[in-house]
Every structure is written in structure tokens, then in C-alpha cells.
């Protein structure tokens, strides 16, 4: 069966976004990116620092409220609906709940062919990237480097500590199952007039 969804899970600043862009470049078919950061950015300001929404603590911790969890569940179902409608989707997520977070995705993606990918990065390397980016709460990368992988089952793991995004993307692309019917193009038969 053709891979319909690629789910990348890794901590903040682990390199998932770079891998997504490289996957979109190296995969032969078009793939749509669905990133948890895009959902967070789409939230109204009232939910970006509220107990009902999402709170980024000064120590790098993240707390999710009930309204955020409701909207995130709707987002997951929307991603699954896109895949069921024929779009190939690369999910860029942070499983704050480890295996429990994966279980929610598994429920939403039931019946779809999914490639589960763990994106690992040494905590100190991710922390350095976090500081260089300047758009993350300091400490988030270190807090999430290992915790997001607890109990999660993967088909494949990549490590961006010393491996570039493009190489990771090529490793992931090699594990996807392409749609053979789309790739097979009929040969053109040339006919000569009689």
C-alpha cells in the first residue's frame, strides 16, 4: 500500500522543519506539510498564553489547556481527512505526551498507511539551535529532547545531531511506499502513415 502520511515526532529545534522541506524536495510526488507550530500560530492571541490554551513556561515546559486540546483534536482529524481525500501529508509534531500523543494520532489516522519517524537530536545541540533561532522559549529543546520519544513506536529514527536534514530526508524517502500506478506512464507508440 502507498504511504499516505509521514509523521515526524521530535523535540523543539530537533530539525523536523528542515527535514520536511527537504522531503518535499526529494519525494517524487507532491506532499503537504502540516506542522503543529502552524496550528499554534493560528490560535487567537487569547489562547497563546492562557490556561485554556497553551502556556510556554520560562523553564521550557509547555502546558496544554482544554480548549487547545479540543482544537488540536480537530486539527488531527482535518489532517487525516486531507490524506483520505488523496493528499499526501507530512506531519511535523511534538508528542508532549509521548506514547499517549501517538495513540491520539493513531486513532485519527486509522485506515491510512503511515510512516512513523522519530527525529532525535542531542539536547545540547538542540539547545544551541534554540538559542540561535531566537523564537523559542529557552530550555524547551532540552526538556523535550528525550521526553517526546518515551514509549513511542517508530518505523524509522533519524538523528540530526550530526546528520544534515537532506540526508535524513533521503533516508525517510527511501522508506516510503510510492504509488506505482502514478509513476508508470504509458509508452508513446509512434505510428507511421500507411
N, C-alpha and C positions, 0 to 999 in steps of 0.2 A: 504494500500500500504506500502511496505517496505521502511524504512528510508534509503536514499541513501547518503545523505550529512548531516553532523553536522557542523554548522557554529558557532564558538566561537568568540565573539567580546568582547574585553576588553582593557583597557589601558595597557601601558607598566608596566611590573612587577606585573601584577594582578594575575598571576598564571596560565595562559592559557596553557603554555607548559607542566607544571606538570600535568594538567588535561588531556591533550592529551595523554601523556604517560600512565596515569592510565586508560583512556578509552581503549587504545589499549590492555591493560592487562585484563580488565574486560568484554569487549564485546565478545560474543561467536564467532563472525566471524572476519576475519582479516580486519582492517581499515588502510588506508594510511593517513599519516599526510601531510598537505600542509600548510606551515607557511609563512606568509609574511616576516618574518626575513630571511627565506631561499632565497626568491626572492631578498631581499636587499643584502644579502651576495653574490649572484650570479652575481650581477651587476659588470661591469668593474669599476676599481677604478676611472676612469674619470667621472662616473655618481654618485659616492657616496659623492661628495661634490661639486656639480655643479648645477647651476640654471636650467639646462636642466634635471637633475636627481633628487636627493634627498639631502636636506640640513638639518642637525641637528644643530639647533641654540644653543648657550651657555645657553639660558634660558629654554631649554627643548622643544621648539617649533620645528615643522617639516614642511618643505616646499617641496611640490612636483612639479617638473617641467614637461613639456610636454613629454619629452622622457620617464621619469619614468611612467607617466600615460599611455602612449602607451604600454609599456612593461607590466605594471600591468594588463591592459585590456586583453592582450594576455594570461597572466598567469591565469586570471579568466576563460577564455574560455578553456584553457588547463585542468584546474581542472574539469570544467563541462564535458569536453569530456571524461576524465577518469571515471567519475561517470556514464555517458551514456554508456560507454563500459563495465560496470559491476563492477568497483572498488568502494568500499565504502570509502568515503573520509571525514576526519575531517579537517576543515579549521580553522586555528589559525590566526585571523586578528585583526587589529586595525582600526576601522572605523573613521578615522580622520575627515571625512565629516558627521559623524552621519548618519541620515536617507538617505542622498544622497549616501553615500557609500553602505548602504544596498540596495538601489534601483539598483545600478550597479550590485551587486551580484544577486539580484532577476532576473534581465534581463538575466544574463549569465546562471542561474540555472533553467530557465523556463522549466516546464515539469518534473522536478525532485522532489522527496519527500525530503524536507529539514526540519531539526530541528534547529531553531534559538535559540541560547543560549547566554544570556548576562552574562559575567563574571565580577562581581563587586568586588572592594576592596577599602577600605578606603584609601584616598590619602596619609595619613601619614604612614600607614602600607606599601603601595606600594613604597613610597619614601625610607623607611628603607630597603626594599628588593633591590631597585635600587642601593643604596649605597653599600650594601653587595655584590651584583653581580659584580660591578665594570666595567661592559661592556656597560653601558648606559650613555647617557648624563644626568647629574643631572638636575632634575626638570621635566623631561619628564613624570614620573609617576604622579606627582601632576597635571600637565597640562591636562593629558588625563583621569584621574580617572573618571570624570563625563562627559566631553565633547564628548567622543566617543559614549555615550549612548543617546545623545539628539535626540529625535524623532524616535528612533529605536524600532521596534515592535518585541517582543520575544515570543517564545513558553514557555520558561523557563528561570529563572535567578538563578544564584548561587552566593554566596558571600564568597570569600576566606579570608576575614579579620580574621575570627576565625574558619573557616571550612577547613579541610585538603583537598588536591587535590583528594585523593582516595574517600572520602565521596562525594565530588562534582561529581566525575566521576560516582559513583554508582547512584546518583540522575539522572544524564543525561542518563545513560544507561537504567534506568527504563522507560524513556520516548521514547526511540527509538522503532520503529516498526520492529521487526525481520522478516526475510524471513522464514515463517513457512515451506515452502517446503524443504528448506535445512536442517532444524532441524529434520524433520520427516524422520527417517530411517526405511527402511522396516525390518520387523522382519525376523529373520532367521528361517526357518522351517526345522526341523530335520526330515529326512526320514530314516526309518529303512529298511534294505533289506528284501525282502519277503522270 
